[in-house]
Amino acid sequence: MKFSYLVIVVAVLWVSVVKAHSEPVSKGLHKVNLSGIVLDTAKTGEHTVWLDVLWLNDTITLAMQKKDLQIDFSEFRSTDKDSAFWTQKKKQEEYVKFIKTSAQNCYSYALERYFQNDSVYAQDIFSKYSSTDRESIEEILNDHFVKVGEFLAKKGRKAIIPNHVILAFVSYYDWVIHTVYYSDGVFYSKNGMFPPKEFHKLKELVKKSYWDTKTIRMYRLDEEKVKQKL
């Protein structure tokens, strides 16, 4: 039963995203797709499936929102009988949009943007339907990316940031609490349940939401390591 369910999950969640990331970089040249393999289903929720995924020889945790999202608003109405909120179609649509927007977190978003803009590699697991946890993003950055620089968050205004990097916001506990994709003067960020947003000043981003950031580390994919694992 468990195996058949995994087959269904792989078919539904993976096939469509692989196609999206197999477009040619230029005429006659295709990206190398870094595919993920589902190893197990950790748990299932009303809207989300938590998966153990093998990606570049590491097992990471991936929360994948169900694409055929179905919400039974009758349950809301039965528990909140005095409110007309759940009977309004517009409010229902807003709630569905909120749930869909919440599916992807900053870690998944930064990786998705990075590979969308990479000239050599693509990937098939980080998308608007997925999120990953802090332990997984730290493992990914440590094992498959190379740190190309680091600076104190409070001195970010003077920092020289190269194009096409992932910025890891590191707290005083040495945790990666946020990730951002940077290119051509734009910081691409997604904060939890909110839609993605573009910033042109790093100070604004740090001060607004990530005031407990101590250092910011800059990462690029370690292509030599990746080649060895293909």
C-alpha positions as CSV (number, residue, x, y, z in Angstrom):
1,M,0.0,0.0,0.0
2,K,2.8,2.4,1.0
3,F,4.8,1.6,-2.2
4,S,1.8,2.1,-4.5
5,Y,1.1,5.5,-2.8
6,L,4.7,6.5,-3.4
7,V,4.4,5.7,-7.1
8,I,1.4,7.9,-7.3
9,V,3.2,10.7,-5.5
10,V,6.2,10.5,-7.8
11,A,4.0,10.5,-10.9
12,V,1.8,13.4,-9.9
13,L,4.4,15.7,-8.3
14,W,7.5,15.0,-10.3
15,V,6.7,14.5,-14.0
16,S,5.2,18.0,-14.6
17,V,8.1,19.8,-12.9
18,V,10.7,17.9,-14.8
19,K,9.3,19.1,-18.1
20,A,9.4,22.7,-16.8
21,H,13.1,22.5,-16.2
22,S,14.2,20.7,-19.3
23,E,14.0,23.7,-21.7
24,P,17.1,24.5,-23.7
25,V,19.5,27.2,-22.5
26,S,20.2,28.1,-26.2
27,K,19.6,26.4,-29.5
28,G,21.1,23.0,-29.5
29,L,22.1,23.1,-25.8
30,H,20.1,21.7,-22.9
31,K,20.6,22.1,-19.1
32,V,21.7,19.1,-17.0
33,N,18.8,18.3,-14.8
34,L,19.6,17.4,-11.2
35,S,16.7,15.1,-10.4
36,G,15.3,14.2,-7.0
37,I,14.3,10.6,-6.1
38,V,11.5,10.0,-3.5
39,L,12.8,7.5,-0.9
40,D,9.8,7.5,1.5
41,T,6.7,9.4,2.6
42,A,7.4,10.7,6.1
43,K,3.8,11.8,6.7
44,T,0.8,13.2,5.0
45,G,-1.4,16.2,5.9
46,E,-4.6,17.8,4.6
47,H,-2.8,19.8,2.0
48,T,0.8,18.6,2.1
49,V,2.9,15.5,1.7
50,W,6.3,15.3,3.6
51,L,8.9,13.4,1.6
52,D,12.4,12.0,2.2
53,V,14.1,12.8,-1.1
54,L,17.5,11.8,-2.4
55,W,19.2,14.7,-4.1
56,L,22.8,14.7,-5.1
57,N,23.6,11.9,-2.7
58,D,22.0,13.7,0.2
59,T,18.6,12.8,1.8
60,I,16.7,16.0,2.4
61,T,13.2,16.7,3.7
62,L,10.7,18.1,1.2
63,A,7.2,19.3,2.0
64,M,5.2,19.1,-1.3
65,Q,1.8,20.7,-1.5
66,K,-0.9,18.7,-3.3
67,K,-1.5,20.3,-6.7
68,D,-5.2,19.3,-6.7
69,L,-5.8,21.4,-3.6
70,Q,-9.3,20.9,-2.3
71,I,-10.7,22.8,0.7
72,D,-14.0,21.9,2.4
73,F,-15.3,25.2,3.6
74,S,-18.3,23.5,5.2
75,E,-16.1,22.5,8.1
76,F,-15.1,26.1,8.7
77,R,-18.8,27.1,8.6
78,S,-19.7,24.4,11.1
79,T,-17.1,25.6,13.7
80,D,-17.7,29.3,13.1
81,K,-21.5,29.6,12.7
82,D,-21.6,33.2,13.7
83,S,-19.3,34.3,10.9
84,A,-20.4,34.9,7.3
85,F,-16.8,35.0,6.2
86,W,-16.7,31.4,4.9
87,T,-19.8,31.8,2.8
88,Q,-18.3,34.6,0.6
89,K,-16.8,33.3,-2.6
90,K,-14.2,36.1,-2.7
91,K,-13.0,35.3,0.8
92,Q,-12.8,31.6,0.0
93,E,-10.7,32.4,-3.1
94,E,-8.4,34.6,-1.0
95,Y,-7.9,31.8,1.5
96,V,-7.1,29.3,-1.2
97,K,-4.6,31.8,-2.6
98,F,-3.0,32.2,0.8
99,I,-2.6,28.5,1.3
100,K,-1.0,28.1,-2.2
101,T,1.4,31.0,-1.5
102,S,2.4,29.5,1.8
103,A,3.5,26.3,0.1
104,Q,7.0,27.5,-0.7
105,N,9.5,28.9,1.8
106,C,12.6,31.0,1.4
107,Y,15.0,28.0,1.1
108,S,13.1,26.4,-1.8
109,Y,12.5,29.8,-3.5
110,A,16.2,30.8,-3.4
111,L,17.2,27.4,-4.9
112,E,14.5,27.6,-7.5
113,R,15.6,31.1,-8.7
114,Y,19.3,30.0,-8.7
115,F,18.7,27.1,-11.0
116,Q,16.3,29.0,-13.2
117,N,19.2,31.4,-13.9
118,D,22.0,28.9,-14.1
119,S,23.4,28.3,-17.6
120,V,24.4,24.6,-17.0
121,Y,22.1,23.0,-14.4
122,A,18.4,22.7,-13.7
123,Q,16.5,20.9,-11.0
124,D,13.1,19.3,-10.5
125,I,12.1,19.5,-6.8
126,F,12.2,23.2,-5.7
127,S,9.1,25.0,-6.9
128,K,6.1,27.0,-5.8
129,Y,4.7,23.8,-4.5
130,S,7.6,22.8,-2.2
131,S,9.5,23.9,0.9
132,T,12.4,22.4,2.8
133,D,13.7,22.7,6.3
134,R,16.8,24.4,7.9
135,E,18.7,21.2,8.3
136,S,18.3,20.4,4.6
137,I,19.3,23.8,3.3
138,E,22.4,23.8,5.4
139,E,23.3,20.3,4.2
140,I,22.7,21.4,0.6
141,L,24.9,24.5,0.9
142,N,27.7,22.7,2.8
143,D,27.8,19.7,0.5
144,H,27.0,21.0,-3.0
145,F,27.8,24.7,-3.0
146,V,31.0,26.6,-2.3
147,K,31.2,29.7,-0.1
148,V,32.6,32.5,-2.2
149,G,32.5,35.2,0.5
150,E,31.1,36.3,3.8
151,F,30.4,39.6,5.5
152,L,28.8,41.0,8.6
153,A,25.1,41.9,8.1
154,K,25.6,45.4,9.6
155,K,28.2,46.1,7.0
156,G,26.2,44.9,4.1
157,R,26.0,48.3,2.4
158,K,29.7,48.2,1.7
159,A,29.8,44.5,0.7
160,I,30.7,43.6,-2.9
161,I,28.3,40.9,-3.9
162,P,28.9,39.0,-7.2
163,N,26.1,38.0,-9.5
164,H,24.3,34.6,-9.4
165,V,24.7,33.7,-5.8
166,I,22.6,32.5,-3.0
167,L,22.9,34.6,0.2
168,A,22.5,32.7,3.4
169,F,21.4,34.8,6.4
170,V,23.2,33.3,9.4
171,S,22.0,34.0,13.0
172,Y,24.0,34.3,16.2
173,Y,23.3,30.6,16.8
174,D,25.0,29.8,13.4
175,W,21.7,28.8,11.8
176,V,20.7,29.6,8.3
177,I,17.5,31.5,9.0
178,H,16.9,32.9,5.5
179,T,18.1,32.5,1.9
180,V,18.0,35.0,-1.0
181,Y,18.9,34.7,-4.6
182,Y,20.9,37.7,-5.9
183,S,21.7,38.8,-9.4
184,D,22.2,42.2,-11.2
185,G,21.4,44.4,-8.2
186,V,18.2,42.6,-7.2
187,F,17.6,40.5,-4.1
188,Y,14.9,37.9,-4.7
189,S,13.3,36.9,-1.4
190,K,10.3,35.0,-0.1
191,N,9.3,35.4,3.5
192,G,7.2,32.4,4.7
193,M,3.6,32.7,3.9
194,F,4.0,35.9,1.9
195,P,4.5,36.2,-1.9
196,P,8.0,36.6,-3.3
197,K,9.4,40.1,-3.3
198,E,12.3,41.9,-4.9
199,F,14.6,44.2,-3.0
200,H,17.2,46.6,-4.3
201,K,18.8,47.3,-0.9
202,L,20.1,44.6,1.4
203,K,19.7,46.8,4.4
204,E,16.0,47.1,3.8
205,L,15.6,43.3,3.7
206,V,17.7,42.7,6.8
207,K,16.2,45.4,8.9
208,K,12.6,44.6,8.0
209,S,12.5,40.9,8.7
210,Y,15.8,39.5,9.6
211,W,17.2,41.8,12.3
212,D,18.8,38.8,14.1
213,T,21.2,38.1,11.2
214,K,24.8,38.1,12.2
215,T,26.6,37.3,9.0
216,I,25.7,36.8,5.4
217,R,27.4,34.1,3.4
218,M,27.5,33.9,-0.4
219,Y,27.3,30.6,-2.2
220,R,27.6,29.2,-5.7
221,L,27.1,25.7,-6.9
222,D,30.3,23.6,-6.7
223,E,30.2,22.3,-10.2
224,E,33.2,20.0,-9.7
225,K,31.5,18.2,-6.8
226,V,28.3,18.0,-8.7
227,K,30.0,16.4,-11.7
228,Q,31.4,13.7,-9.5
229,K,27.9,12.8,-8.2
230,L,26.2,12.6,-11.6
